[in-house]
Amino acid sequence: MPKHGSKWLRNQFLELTPQEQEEYLNDWDIHISAKFARWAYAEVPLTERARRAALVVIGCDRSAPWTTRFLLAELDRTWQERIGSFVISGLGRKLRWHDAIVARLLGLFDNSDAHESVRAISLHVLGHCLMFCPAREREWFMDRMRSMCDQAIWDDSSPDMRMCACIGAYYLRGYEERLSELSRDDASDDLGNSVAEHAEMYAVSA
């Protein structure tokens, strides 16, 4: 779409098919503002993948001070639903270390009332945070992460958990054999993401 006013862009977006809306929001060659993505997420009956893409666009724009507040408020509303995991995907974009977000995700992983995919993606984002953990927090955080990875990476009932434990297992080390095993795991989550393909990235690196 060429550059036009926001009203024109919104009208053009509404004329797209659901599949085209999904492709548009996932097209990183198009500069989509967080404000536009928030409008699409809140006002348009998007597909599940398109909603996730809109949340990721919001999460990538940390120049707008409202984005983190918006995502945390949305997480408060959706943590018991599948969409809550997409909110966390948005929070995880460009996240380095943020005390409040880390504490929130640790709490969600421990909360059995949270949606399983919310608990799993919380672990994935926390695994990414291992690279940016401040020295003052490193000892307890690594111990906590190892405990959570031990639980999730052997969870044979949950492809989500096994998949999302991989990044933490890679950074913590000591899980090389299990990552190799998971690279042959033919299970997938409900969006079709393969445990094997995900684990293989980290198994090869390990």
Secondary structure, DSSP 8 states (H G I E B T S, - for coil): -----HHHHHHHHHHS-HHHHHHHHT-TTS---HHHHHHHHHHS---HHHHHHHHHHHHH-TTSTHHHHHHHHHHHHHTTSTHHHHHHHHHHTT----HHHHHHHHHHHH-TTS-HHHHHHHHHHHHHHGGG--GGGHHHHHHHHHHHHHHHTT-TT-HHHHHHTHHHHHHH-S-HHHHHHHTT---B-TT--BHHHHHHHHHHH-
